[in-house]
Amino acid sequence: MKRIVVSGIAVAATLAAAALILPSGTAAAQDQPHASGPHYYTTKTPYRPQESLRDYQLAPKGFTPVFTENVARHGSRAMTDSGDGDAVLAVLQSAQAQSALTRLGTKLGPQVRTLLTGASTIGYGNLSGRGIQEQRDTALRMERRLPSLFSTIVADHEPIEVDTSGVARAVASANAFTGGLTTGDPALAGLIQAPVTNKDLLYFHKQPQNADYQAYLADDPDLAAVIAKIDGEPDTAKAATHVVSRLFDADFVAAMPAGDRISFARSLYELYSAAPDLRDEAPGVGLDPFLVPQDARWFAYLDDAEEFYQKGPAFNGRTITYNMANVLLDDLFAQAEAKADGTSNKGAVLRFTHAEEIEPLAVLLGLPGSTKAADLNHPYTYKNNPWRGADVAPMAANVQWDLYAGTPSQGTANGKKASTGQGTQYLVRMLYNEKETTFKSACKPIAKDSHFYDLNELKRCYSRA
């Protein structure tokens, strides 16, 4: 959500701020830990795999991978527009005109302008160099995890389907990912299909069939009330005042209406959280010095609260934010079943989408830390709920299902009829941000502590049977 500063103190100056010349200063190196604490980037957190290749469980004896599919968020990107940067620069310009910048304040302008320049060079909202690398590296690790599968794909000329939301950063992510696959094995190049746009599947939050969800975002009184309550907590004004007090002198701060302080601080937080994603385009930019960890954490909480209520588990007893993701869960099952029953010869299905799709899918799947809703009278906080945007849907977040085929030693799995085709049993392993992850608790793995599940068991426990 954009936070544009409303001027109550002569920041109506034209945005000749883009040409504002402020003394340059030394900023903290990007991606280095803050001197006094961690970072808080929420859903803009750059991607890191959550498990090492050497730590994965071995497949049960006699089982080999025959198919893989994923749902991936686009990689790191530029912010969607220059609004937050322009707003911050306008206030800096006003303060400079009044000789009201502190020493720290004089260092912020060059950092913001460099960040905006970096974003504009690739286009606002577009995939960054870091995002490209995230997708390429993820693809290479997929190949290393499943070498026999990709060898079979090449030997049997099995097609690799690629689906996207059609948004430029998702298409670019798909191209970067498939480029990583062909770097690992050039023989895959002729098997990877051109990306196909499927908005109903991968941009469902914007489609007409989900008008009820769009109405929820625009008009739901419970949503509006809880966000207003959280935003209006005293810590918001307190953190904002602390932020501006470090950048401007006391008289300038005193003249700023409380709303302007908050708008400025929230815009600065948006830039702070976007900067790591533009590491390549804006080298040397680091906004850590301008937001101490305690203040960054508070504004991260406000950002996470919006994500939680708009795209995550939201309110107890309501499913409006995640029911629409059933179309994606249905497709995960349909593709796995088609491979298992022999109606599909695809070797892989790759999907590239957005946080608006990943977060509700995580709820439906029951992924760790993704599912706890909030009572209407007890709003989401960091103390009462484990949901964190940085964990649920960082940049390039991904869910992967690997399908294994083999002949079971017994005809049943956990007392259920095994999923078979001509005596073959099919097992599924799920990775979440590349970490082996259990399905929801109602689903029973093939053995205690195993990450492998019979496909029919998954169909049962997700009511897809």
C-alpha positions in Angstrom: 0.0 0.0 0.0 1.5 3.3 -1.0 2.2 5.9 1.6 2.4 9.3 0.0 3.3 12.2 2.3 0.6 14.9 2.6 2.3 18.2 2.9 1.4 20.4 5.8 4.8 22.1 5.9 5.6 23.5 2.5 6.4 20.3 0.8 4.2 21.3 -2.0 7.4 22.3 -3.7 7.6 20.8 -7.2 9.5 17.6 -7.5 12.5 19.3 -8.8 13.5 17.1 -5.8 14.7 14.7 -8.4 17.4 17.2 -9.2 18.0 17.9 -5.5 21.7 18.0 -4.7 22.5 16.9 -1.2 25.9 16.1 0.3 26.8 12.5 -0.3 27.5 10.2 2.7 28.6 6.7 3.4 25.8 4.2 3.7 25.9 0.7 5.2 26.8 -1.9 2.7 23.7 -3.6 1.3 22.7 -6.9 2.8 25.1 -6.6 5.8 23.6 -7.1 9.2 22.6 -3.8 10.9 25.1 -2.9 13.6 22.4 -3.2 16.3 20.0 -5.7 15.0 18.4 -7.7 12.1 16.6 -6.5 9.0 12.8 -6.4 8.6 11.9 -6.6 4.9 8.6 -8.6 5.1 7.4 -9.9 1.7 10.2 -7.9 -0.1 12.8 -10.1 1.6 15.2 -11.5 -1.0 15.0 -15.3 -1.5 17.1 -17.9 0.2 16.6 -21.6 0.0 15.6 -23.1 3.4 17.4 -26.5 3.2 20.6 -27.9 2.0 20.7 -30.5 -0.8 22.6 -32.9 1.5 19.8 -32.9 4.1 16.9 -34.2 2.0 15.4 -37.6 2.8 16.1 -40.3 0.4 13.1 -41.6 -1.5 11.7 -45.0 -0.3 13.5 -48.0 -1.9 12.3 -48.7 -5.4 10.8 -45.2 -6.0 12.1 -42.7 -8.6 11.0 -39.2 -9.5 8.8 -39.1 -12.6 7.4 -35.6 -12.5 7.8 -32.3 -10.8 5.7 -29.1 -10.6 6.0 -25.8 -8.8 4.2 -22.6 -8.0 6.7 -19.7 -7.7 6.4 -16.1 -6.9 8.4 -13.8 -9.2 11.9 -12.9 -8.0 13.1 -9.7 -6.5 11.9 -6.6 -8.4 11.9 -2.8 -8.5 9.2 -1.0 -6.5 6.0 -0.4 -8.5 6.4 3.3 -8.9 8.4 6.3 -7.6 5.8 7.6 -5.2 7.5 6.8 -2.0 10.8 8.0 -3.2 9.3 11.3 -4.5 7.5 11.8 -1.3 10.6 11.4 0.8 12.7 13.6 -1.5 10.0 16.4 -1.3 10.3 16.5 2.5 14.1 16.5 2.3 14.0 19.3 -0.1 11.7 21.3 2.2 14.0 20.7 5.1 17.1 21.6 3.1 15.5 24.9 2.2 15.1 25.6 5.9 18.6 24.3 6.8 16.8 21.8 9.0 18.6 18.6 8.0 20.7 16.7 10.5 24.0 15.3 9.5 22.3 11.9 9.0 19.5 13.6 7.1 21.9 15.1 4.5 23.0 11.5 3.6 19.5 10.2 2.8 18.8 12.1 -0.5 21.6 10.7 -2.5 20.7 7.2 -1.4 17.0 7.6 -2.4 17.9 9.2 -5.8 20.3 6.3 -6.6 17.6 3.8 -5.6 15.0 5.5 -7.9 17.5 5.7 -10.7 18.2 2.0 -10.4 14.5 1.2 -10.4 13.8 3.4 -13.4 16.6 1.8 -15.5 14.8 -1.6 -15.4 11.3 -0.2 -15.2 9.2 0.2 -12.1 7.8 -3.2 -11.0 10.1 -5.2 -13.2 12.3 -8.1 -12.3 15.8 -7.0 -11.0 19.2 -8.6 -11.6 18.9 -10.2 -8.2 15.5 -11.6 -9.1 16.9 -13.1 -12.3 19.7 -14.8 -10.3 17.2 -16.1 -7.7 15.2 -17.9 -10.3 18.2 -19.2 -12.2 19.8 -20.6 -9.0 16.5 -22.2 -7.9 16.2 -23.9 -11.2 19.8 -25.3 -11.0 19.1 -26.6 -7.5 15.9 -28.3 -8.8 18.0 -30.1 -11.4 20.6 -31.2 -8.8 17.8 -32.6 -6.5 16.2 -34.5 -9.4 19.0 -35.6 -11.8 17.4 -38.8 -12.8 14.1 -37.0 -13.6 15.7 -34.5 -15.9 17.7 -37.3 -17.6 14.4 -39.1 -18.3 12.8 -35.9 -19.5 15.6 -35.5 -22.1 15.7 -39.2 -23.0 12.0 -39.5 -23.5 11.5 -36.0 -24.9 8.9 -35.0 -22.3 7.7 -31.5 -22.5 8.1 -28.9 -19.8 5.0 -26.7 -19.5 5.5 -23.1 -18.4 2.5 -20.9 -17.2 2.6 -17.3 -15.9 0.3 -14.6 -14.8 1.2 -12.6 -17.9 2.7 -9.8 -15.8 6.1 -8.8 -17.0 8.0 -9.7 -13.8 6.3 -13.2 -13.8 7.2 -13.8 -17.4 10.7 -12.6 -16.9 10.9 -15.0 -13.8 9.8 -17.9 -16.0 12.4 -17.1 -18.6 15.1 -16.8 -16.0 14.1 -20.1 -14.4 14.0 -22.0 -17.7 17.3 -20.3 -18.6 18.7 -21.8 -15.4 17.5 -25.2 -16.4 19.1 -25.1 -19.9 22.3 -23.8 -18.3 22.3 -27.0 -16.2 21.4 -29.2 -19.2 21.3 -27.6 -22.7 19.4 -30.6 -24.0 16.3 -29.3 -22.2 16.1 -26.3 -24.4 13.9 -27.9 -27.1 11.6 -29.4 -24.5 10.7 -26.2 -22.6 7.5 -24.8 -24.0 7.0 -21.0 -24.5 5.3 -19.4 -21.5 1.5 -19.4 -21.6 -0.5 -16.7 -19.8 -3.2 -18.1 -17.5 -4.7 -15.3 -15.4 -7.5 -17.4 -14.0 -4.9 -19.7 -12.5 -2.0 -17.4 -11.6 -3.6 -13.9 -11.3 -6.9 -15.0 -9.9 -7.2 -12.2 -7.3 -7.8 -9.7 -10.1 -10.3 -11.8 -12.2 -14.1 -11.1 -12.4 -15.0 -14.5 -10.8 -13.4 -13.1 -7.6 -15.4 -9.9 -7.4 -16.4 -10.8 -3.9 -12.7 -10.7 -2.8 -12.2 -7.4 -4.6 -15.2 -6.0 -2.7 -13.7 -7.3 0.5 -10.5 -5.3 -0.1 -12.4 -2.2 -1.0 -15.4 -2.1 1.4 -15.3 -4.7 4.1 -16.0 -2.9 7.4 -14.1 -5.5 9.6 -11.1 -5.2 7.4 -11.1 -1.4 7.4 -11.6 -1.3 11.1 -8.8 -3.7 12.1 -6.3 -2.0 9.8 -7.3 1.4 11.2 -6.9 0.1 14.7 -3.5 -1.4 14.0 -2.2 1.7 12.1 -3.5 3.9 14.9 -1.6 2.2 17.7 0.5 4.7 19.7 3.7 2.9 18.6 3.1 4.1 15.0 3.3 7.8 16.0 6.1 7.1 18.4 8.3 5.3 15.8 7.5 7.9 13.1 8.6 10.7 15.4 11.8 8.9 16.2 12.5 8.4 12.5 12.0 12.1 11.6 13.8 13.3 14.7 17.0 11.6 13.5 16.8 13.3 10.1 15.5 16.8 10.8 16.0 19.4 13.5 13.6 19.9 16.4 11.8 22.9 15.0 11.1 21.2 11.6 9.9 18.1 13.4 7.6 20.1 15.7 6.0 21.8 12.6 5.2 18.4 11.0 1.7 17.3 11.6 1.6 13.8 13.1 0.1 12.4 9.9 2.9 13.8 7.9 5.5 12.2 10.2 3.8 8.8 9.8 3.5 9.1 6.0 7.1 10.1 5.7 8.3 7.2 7.9 6.2 4.6 6.1 7.4 5.8 2.7 11.0 5.6 4.0 10.2 2.0 5.3 9.0 1.1 1.8 12.3 2.2 0.3 14.3 0.5 3.0 12.5 -2.8 2.3 12.8 -2.4 -1.5 16.6 -1.6 -1.5 17.9 -5.1 -1.2 16.0 -6.2 -4.2 17.9 -3.6 -6.3 21.3 -4.7 -5.2 22.6 -4.9 -8.7 20.9 -1.7 -10.1 21.6 0.5 -7.1 24.9 -0.8 -5.7 26.0 0.7 -2.5 22.5 1.8 -1.4 21.7 0.7 2.1 19.0 2.5 4.1 19.7 0.7 7.4 21.3 3.8 9.0 18.0 5.8 8.5 15.7 3.2 10.2 17.0 1.7 13.5 15.9 -2.0 13.9 13.2 -1.2 16.5 11.5 1.3 14.1 11.9 -0.9 11.1 10.3 -3.8 13.0 7.3 -1.7 13.8 6.7 -0.6 10.3 7.3 -4.2 9.1 4.6 -5.2 11.5 2.2 -2.7 10.0 3.1 -4.1 6.5 2.7 -7.7 7.6 -0.7 -6.9 9.2 -2.0 -5.6 5.8 -0.7 -8.7 4.1 -2.2 -11.0 6.8 -5.7 -9.5 6.5 -5.7 -8.9 2.8 -4.0 -12.1 1.4 -3.4 -14.5 4.4 -5.6 -16.3 6.9 -7.3 -13.1 8.1 -10.4 -13.5 10.3 -11.5 -16.6 12.1 -14.5 -18.1 10.4 -14.0 -16.4 7.1 -12.4 -17.8 3.9 -12.7 -14.9 1.5 -9.0 -14.3 1.4 -8.0 -17.8 0.4 -10.9 -19.8 -1.0 -10.1 -18.4 -4.5 -6.7 -20.3 -4.4 -8.6 -23.6 -4.7 -8.2 -23.2 -8.5 -4.4 -23.4 -8.0 -4.6 -26.3 -5.6 -6.9 -28.1 -8.0 -4.4 -27.7 -10.7 -1.5 -29.1 -8.6 -3.6 -32.2 -8.1 -4.8 -32.4 -11.7 -1.3 -32.3 -13.1 0.0 -34.9 -10.6 -3.0 -37.2 -11.3 -2.6 -36.9 -15.0 0.9 -38.0 -14.9 0.0 -40.9 -12.6 -2.8 -42.2 -14.7 -0.9 -41.9 -17.9 -2.9 -39.1 -19.6 0.0 -36.7 -19.5 3.5 -37.1 -20.8 4.8 -33.8 -19.2 8.0 -34.0 -17.3 7.4 -30.8 -15.4 4.9 -28.0 -15.0 6.3 -24.6 -13.9 4.1 -21.8 -12.8 5.1 -18.1 -12.0 2.8 -15.9 -10.1 2.6 -13.3 -7.2 2.3 -13.0 -3.5 -1.4 -12.6 -3.9 -1.5 -16.2 -5.0 1.2 -17.7 -2.9 -0.2 -16.5 0.5 -3.7 -17.9 0.1 -2.3 -21.2 -1.4 -0.2 -21.5 1.7 -3.3 -21.3 3.9 -5.1 -24.0 1.9 -2.1 -26.3 2.0 -1.7 -25.7 5.7 1.9 -24.7 5.4 3.8 -24.0 8.6 3.3 -20.5 10.0 0.7 -19.7 7.3 -2.7 -20.7 8.7 -3.5 -19.1 12.0 -6.4 -16.7 11.7 -7.2 -13.9 14.1 -10.2 -13.3 16.3 -12.2 -10.3 15.4 -11.6 -8.7 18.8 -8.0 -9.8 19.1 -6.1 -8.4 16.1 -3.0 -10.0 14.6 0.2 -9.2 16.4 3.8 -10.5 16.3 3.2 -11.9 19.8 0.0 -13.8 19.2 0.6 -15.2 15.6 3.5 -16.8 13.8 2.6 -15.4 10.4 5.4 -13.4 8.8 5.6 -12.2 5.3 9.3 -12.9 5.1 8.7 -16.6 5.8 5.4 -17.1 3.9 6.0 -15.2 0.7 9.5 -13.7 0.3 10.6 -12.8 -3.2 10.8 -16.0 -5.4 8.8 -18.0 -2.8 7.9 -21.4 -4.1 6.0 -24.6 -3.5 7.2 -27.7 -5.3 5.6 -31.1 -5.6 7.8 -34.0 -6.7 5.9 -37.2 -7.9 7.7 -40.5 -7.4 6.7 -43.9 -8.8 7.5 -47.3 -7.6 6.1 -50.7 -6.7 4.9 -50.8 -3.1 6.0 -53.7 -0.9 2.4 -53.9 0.3 -0.8 -53.0 -1.6 -1.9 -50.4 0.9 -0.5 -47.2 2.4 -1.6 -46.2 5.9 -4.6 -48.4 5.5 -5.7 -46.7 2.3 -5.7 -48.1 -1.1 -2.4 -47.1 -2.8 -2.5 -44.8 -5.8 -1.6 -47.2 -8.6 -1.5 -47.5 -12.3 -0.7 -51.0 -13.4 0.7 -51.9 -10.0 2.6 -48.7 -9.6 2.2 -46.5 -6.4 2.7 -42.8 -6.6 4.2 -40.7 -3.8 4.4 -36.9 -3.4 7.1 -34.9 -1.6 6.5 -31.2 -1.0 9.1 -28.5 -0.8 8.3 -25.0 0.5 11.0 -22.6 -0.3 13.1 -25.7 -1.0 12.6 -27.1 2.5 11.0 -30.6 2.8 7.6 -29.7 4.4 4.8 -31.8 5.7 1.3 -31.5 4.3 -1.4 -30.5 6.7 -1.9 -32.6 9.9 -4.9 -34.5 8.5 -2.6 -36.1 5.9 -0.7 -39.1 6.9 2.8 -39.8 5.4 3.8 -43.3 4.4 5.7 -43.7 7.6 6.4 -41.7 10.7 8.6 -38.7 10.1 8.6 -39.3 6.4 8.1 -36.5 3.9 6.6 -38.8 1.3 2.8 -39.2 1.0 0.7 -41.5 -1.1 -1.1 -39.4 -3.8 -4.5 -41.0 -2.9 -3.9 -40.1 0.7 -3.4 -36.4 -0.3 -6.5 -36.5 -2.4 -8.5 -37.8 0.6 -7.2 -35.3 3.2 -7.6 -32.3 0.8 -11.1 -33.6 -0.2 -10.0 -34.1 -3.8 -10.9 -37.8 -4.0 
